[in-house]
Amino acid sequence: MLRGKELDQAIENELQLMLLEGYDKSPISHKSVHDRLVARKHISGGLSTLSNLKRKSLISRYIAEQIDVC
């Protein structure tokens, strides 16, 4: 399981992939990012793993960027 900066980088990598895949295939949400990280065995904890301010802001930024692309 990843923690700290390694987890932050895995989250950003996943967000970049989701952005490339597009809204129709991979709509970005906190839950969808969490599900993908669990599936890749990067994390095993609950959704609260992504709830610190830095991670929430990062995910929100990518949500906004994906919406802008649509």
C-alpha positions in Angstrom: 0.0 0.0 0.0 1.2 3.5 -0.8 1.4 6.4 1.6 2.4 10.0 1.6 4.0 11.4 -1.5 3.9 8.1 -3.3 0.2 7.9 -2.8 -0.2 11.6 -3.9 1.7 10.7 -7.1 -0.4 7.6 -7.7 -3.6 9.7 -7.3 -2.3 12.2 -9.8 -1.3 9.5 -12.3 -4.8 8.0 -12.0 -6.4 11.4 -12.5 -4.3 12.0 -15.6 -5.4 8.6 -17.1 -9.0 9.3 -16.3 -8.7 12.7 -18.0 -7.2 11.1 -21.1 -10.0 8.4 -21.1 -12.6 11.1 -21.1 -15.8 11.7 -19.3 -17.9 9.1 -21.1 -15.5 6.3 -20.1 -14.1 7.5 -16.8 -16.0 10.4 -15.2 -13.8 11.7 -12.3 -15.2 11.7 -8.8 -13.7 11.2 -5.4 -15.4 7.8 -5.3 -14.3 6.7 -8.8 -10.7 7.6 -8.0 -10.9 5.7 -4.7 -12.3 2.6 -6.5 -9.6 2.7 -9.1 -6.8 3.0 -6.5 -8.3 0.1 -4.5 -8.5 -2.0 -7.7 -4.9 -1.4 -8.4 -4.1 -2.2 -4.7 -2.5 1.2 -4.1 -4.8 1.6 -1.1 -7.0 -0.5 1.1 -8.6 2.1 3.3 -11.9 3.9 3.0 -12.8 7.0 1.0 -11.4 9.1 3.9 -7.9 8.2 2.5 -8.5 10.9 -0.1 -10.1 13.4 2.2 -7.1 15.6 3.2 -7.2 19.1 1.8 -4.4 18.6 -0.7 -5.9 15.4 -2.2 -9.5 16.8 -2.3 -8.2 19.9 -4.0 -6.3 17.9 -6.5 -9.3 15.7 -7.4 -11.5 18.8 -7.6 -9.1 20.5 -10.0 -9.2 17.4 -12.3 -13.0 17.2 -12.1 -13.2 20.9 -13.3 -10.6 20.3 -16.0 -12.6 17.2 -17.3 -15.8 19.2 -17.3 -14.1 22.0 -19.2 -12.9 19.6 -21.9 -16.5 18.2 -22.5 
